[in-house]
Structures are given as C-alpha cells and as structure tokens.
Amino acid sequence: MEIVLALAIGTLVASGIWLLFRPRTFQVIIGLSLLSYAVNLFILATGRMKTDAPPIVPQGEAVNPALYADPLPQALVLTAIVISFATTALLLVVLLVSRGLTGTDHVDGEEDGDQSNNRKGGQ
C-alpha cells in the first residue's frame, strides 16, 4: 500500500512540475492543483496508513496509541483542500481577466512568433 501511495505522490509531483513549466496559464493552474493533491496525500500518509482505527482515545483509560489513527493530518488535509479550492478559483478568475485584457492565455502575455503569424494569416 505504501509503494502505491509513494508512486502516486511521485507521479502527481512530476506531472505538476511538468505542467508548471508549460507556456499556457491553464496548464500552470492544473500543475498547481496536481502539486497540492500530492502534498495533501503526503500529509495524509504521515498520519499512518491504518483503516478502521478510531481517532478518539477513551478518557481515563491507558491505551496503546499505535492502535488509534492520528486525526491531525486528516484535519490538516481537509483545511488544505478548502484553501486549494479557493486558490484555484481565484487563479481561474485572474486567468479569465488576463485573457480578456490581453487576448491570449500565454504566461507572459505574448504568443510565440509562429503561432501569432499563423493566426494573423488565417484571419
């Protein structure tokens, strides 16, 4: 199970970094989202990969903490999901405004020479 999770995190990080270096803003936003998913999975994995373990320790009893799940990483991931959703929504709004003002979704606001020449010739 840990190998599969590690491979999933590695794949998400590699895909996210690759998309961050793409020239289009939509690809950059998707790359940031993939990186946030990878970080969320990593934080969740730090809380032990255990199923059917209760997160709450009974009061007044001496218990083995290895038998219980750690609720802190789960709470952190839930908070991170909400924050990343809000950040993605904000970036999409900025992307739409930038596209409306510049007419392109290129990261630096300028199209490549070949593509802009092809579009001008086609119009």
VMD Tcl script that draws the C-alpha trace (Angstrom):
set ca {
  {0.00 0.00 0.00}
  {2.82 2.40 0.84}
  {4.53 1.73 -2.50}
  {1.36 2.56 -4.42}
  {0.89 5.76 -2.42}
  {4.52 6.78 -2.94}
  {4.22 6.16 -6.69}
  {1.00 8.18 -6.82}
  {2.63 11.08 -4.97}
  {5.68 10.94 -7.23}
  {3.54 10.85 -10.36}
  {1.47 13.81 -9.19}
  {4.58 15.83 -8.33}
  {6.27 15.04 -11.66}
  {3.14 15.88 -13.64}
  {2.57 19.06 -11.64}
  {6.12 20.30 -12.15}
  {6.00 19.48 -15.85}
  {2.74 21.41 -16.22}
  {4.13 24.38 -14.25}
  {6.76 24.90 -16.94}
  {4.21 24.97 -19.78}
  {3.55 28.30 -21.53}
  {-0.25 28.39 -21.09}
  {-1.85 29.67 -17.89}
  {-4.49 26.92 -17.76}
  {-1.72 24.30 -17.74}
  {0.02 26.16 -14.92}
  {-3.18 26.13 -12.85}
  {-3.65 22.40 -13.42}
  {0.00 21.88 -12.41}
  {-0.54 23.78 -9.17}
  {-3.62 21.68 -8.47}
  {-1.71 18.45 -9.02}
  {1.06 19.63 -6.69}
  {-1.49 20.45 -4.00}
  {-3.01 16.97 -4.36}
  {0.45 15.45 -3.96}
  {1.14 17.49 -0.82}
  {-2.26 16.52 0.61}
  {-1.55 12.83 0.02}
  {1.87 13.23 1.63}
  {0.39 14.90 4.72}
  {-2.29 12.20 4.93}
  {0.36 9.49 4.69}
  {2.23 10.94 7.65}
  {-0.72 10.04 9.88}
  {-0.16 6.30 9.45}
  {-1.87 4.24 6.80}
  {-4.38 2.48 9.02}
  {-8.02 1.66 8.31}
  {-10.84 1.10 10.79}
  {-8.84 2.66 13.63}
  {-10.70 5.08 15.89}
  {-9.24 8.60 16.10}
  {-10.53 9.30 19.62}
  {-8.88 7.81 22.69}
  {-11.26 6.93 25.55}
  {-10.85 9.24 28.51}
  {-9.24 7.83 31.62}
  {-8.03 4.58 30.06}
  {-4.45 3.61 29.37}
  {-4.31 2.71 25.68}
  {-1.72 1.83 23.11}
  {-1.52 4.88 20.75}
  {-0.41 2.65 17.88}
  {-3.95 1.25 17.71}
  {-5.52 4.66 17.05}
  {-5.49 6.91 13.99}
  {-3.96 10.36 14.19}
  {-6.72 12.90 13.41}
  {-4.35 15.86 12.99}
  {-3.18 15.03 9.42}
  {-6.79 14.44 8.38}
  {-7.80 17.85 9.74}
  {-4.83 19.49 8.01}
  {-5.71 17.87 4.69}
  {-9.34 18.97 4.95}
  {-8.19 22.54 5.57}
  {-5.70 22.33 2.71}
  {-8.38 21.06 0.33}
  {-10.57 24.08 1.10}
  {-7.67 26.50 0.73}
  {-6.51 24.95 -2.56}
  {-10.07 25.06 -3.93}
  {-10.33 28.76 -3.12}
  {-6.88 29.44 -4.58}
  {-7.76 27.60 -7.78}
  {-10.99 29.58 -8.12}
  {-9.08 32.84 -7.64}
  {-6.47 31.82 -10.23}
  {-9.19 30.92 -12.72}
  {-10.76 34.35 -12.29}
  {-7.38 36.02 -12.79}
  {-6.84 33.82 -15.86}
  {-10.15 34.89 -17.37}
  {-9.47 38.58 -16.71}
  {-5.98 38.30 -18.16}
  {-7.33 36.50 -21.23}
  {-9.93 39.22 -21.67}
  {-7.42 42.04 -21.38}
  {-4.55 40.60 -23.43}
  {-6.43 38.29 -25.80}
  {-4.08 35.41 -25.08}
  {-3.62 32.81 -22.37}
  {0.16 32.75 -22.70}
  {2.00 33.13 -19.38}
  {3.93 36.25 -20.40}
  {1.03 37.67 -22.41}
  {2.70 37.24 -25.78}
  {2.14 34.50 -28.30}
  {5.01 32.68 -29.95}
  {6.11 34.13 -33.31}
  {4.95 31.20 -35.41}
  {1.56 30.86 -33.79}
  {0.72 34.56 -33.95}
  {1.78 34.71 -37.61}
  {-0.43 31.71 -38.40}
  {-3.40 33.27 -36.63}
  {-2.92 36.62 -38.34}
  {-2.63 34.92 -41.71}
  {-5.77 32.87 -41.09}
  {-7.91 35.87 -40.23}
}
mol new
graphics top color blue
foreach p $ca { graphics top sphere $p radius 0.5 }
foreach p [lrange $ca 0 end-1] q [lrange $ca 1 end] { graphics top cylinder $p $q radius 0.2 }
display resetview
